[in-house]
Amino acid sequence: MQIGIDSFATVVTDPETGLTLSAADRLNNLVEEIEQADRSGVDSFGVGEHHRADGLDSAPAIILAAAAARTQRIRLTSAVTVLSADDPVRVFQNFATLDLLSRGRAELVVGRGSSIEAYPLFGHDLHDYDSLFAEKLELLLNIRENTHVHWSGRHRPALTGQGVFPRPLQQKLPIWVGVGGTPESFVRAGRLGLPLMIAIIGGEFRRFRPLVDLYREAARQAGHAQETLRVGVHAFGYLADSAQAARDDFYPGYASMMSSLGRERGWGPPNRASFDAACAPNGPFMIGDPEEAASKVLHIHEVLGGVDRVTFQMTNVMLPHHKMLHAIDLLGTRVIPLVQEGLAAQKLVGR
C-alpha cells in the first residue's frame, strides 16, 4: 500500500502571527512541504485544482513541476484535474512534460470537479457536466495510447491524425478516476479498468464498500483482471505528537474552511463535537497521533476489501508552516512503518 498527501493550495493565515501569507510565500511553502514529504518517505503528493480567490492551484502541473526539480522519488499527481473543463490535449502535454522533468513520477487523477467555477470560466455549460467528462476522458485515454490521434466528439474539434507531443517517460502515464459517491462514476471507472480514487469527507469508510464492489464487478464484466485494479482513498488527515494536539491544531482551519464552503453549498456550520466524532476510530478523519492514524489506514484497508493508496488531505487555512512540516514528517517516518508492520501481520494471520 502507498501512503500519500493531497493539498489544495488555499491561502493560509498563520494563527501564531495573525498574518495572511502572500501568494508567493504560500506556494513556496507548499513546495517545501512536498520536499519534506519526499525526504520523509511519503509515497505521493497531489495538488488540487481550483479557480477561486482563496485558491492558488489553478495550474497544479506548474506547482508539481517546481517540486519535481527539488525531489527525488515521490510520485507527483493532480488531485484532481477538472478534465471536463479542460482540453485533454493540453492536460496530456502538461503531465507528459512533468513526467519527463520528474523522470517518470507523474500521475493524473481526473474528475468532473466538486466545485463548478471552472465551467463558466472556460465557456462550458453545466448542463453538459457528465457528457463533457465522458467524452474528454475517452480522448485523454486515446492520446495516452496513440501518438497520432484520430478522434471526433461533440465538445471539441476533431483530431485527424495530429501528433500529441511530448510523450511521457513512463510507457503508460497513470490516469486515476476521482469519484465521490455517485454509483455511475464507480461503474465507469470499472468498465474502463482505470484506478479509482475515492474522496471521502463524511460517513464511515465501510459505507463505501458496496460502491467499491460495484467498481470491481463492472471491471470483471468488462474483462479486466482483478489484480490490475487499484483503489485509493482520499480523506482529511493530520498528525501531531498527541491526538489532542492534532485535533486542536487542525480544527480552527477546518472549521473556517468548511464554514465558507457551507455558506456556498447550503451545509450547516461545523462544530467541535462532530469534528471529534469524525476523528474517532469509526469516523472518516485520519487526524490524531501516528498510532491512531496507522490504525485508521489499516481499518480502511480491511473494510474496503483492500486498498492500494491512502492519501491524507492536509489542507488547512490556519496552520503554521512548521507544524505542517512536522505532520508530514510523522506521516513518513512513523505512520508508514506502522502501516507496513500491520499489513505484514495481517498477511501472516491470513496464511
Sequence and secondary structure as in RCSB ss.txt:
>XXXX:A:sequence
MQIGIDSFATVVTDPETGLTLSAADRLNNLVEEIEQADRSGVDSFGVGEHHRADGLDSAPAIILAAAAARTQRIR
LTSAVTVLSADDPVRVFQNFATLDLLSRGRAELVVGRGSSIEAYPLFGHDLHDYDSLFAEKLELLLNIRENTHVH
WSGRHRPALTGQGVFPRPLQQKLPIWVGVGGTPESFVRAGRLGLPLMIAIIGGEFRRFRPLVDLYREAARQAGHA
QETLRVGVHAFGYLADSAQAARDDFYPGYASMMSSLGRERGWGPPNRASFDAACAPNGPFMIGDPEEAASKVLHI
HEVLGGVDRVTFQMTNVMLPHHKMLHAIDLLGTRVIPLVQEGLAAQKLVGR
>XXXX:A:secstr
 EEEEEE  B  B TTT  B  HHHHHHHHHHHHHHHHHHT  EEEE    STTB  S HHHHHHHHHTT SS E
EEES EEGGGS HHHHHHHHHHHHHHTTS EEEEEE  S  THHHHTT  GGGHHHHHHHHHHHHHHHHH SEEE
E  SSS  EEEEE     SSSS  EEEEE S HHHHHHHHHHT  EEEEE SS GGGGHHHHHHHHHHHHHTT  
GGG  EEEEEEEEE SSHHHHHHHHHHHHHHHHHHHHHHHT     HHHHHHHHSTTSS EEE HHHHHHHHHHH
HHHTT  SEEEEE   TT  HHHHHHHHHHIIIIIHHHHHHHHHHHHHHH 
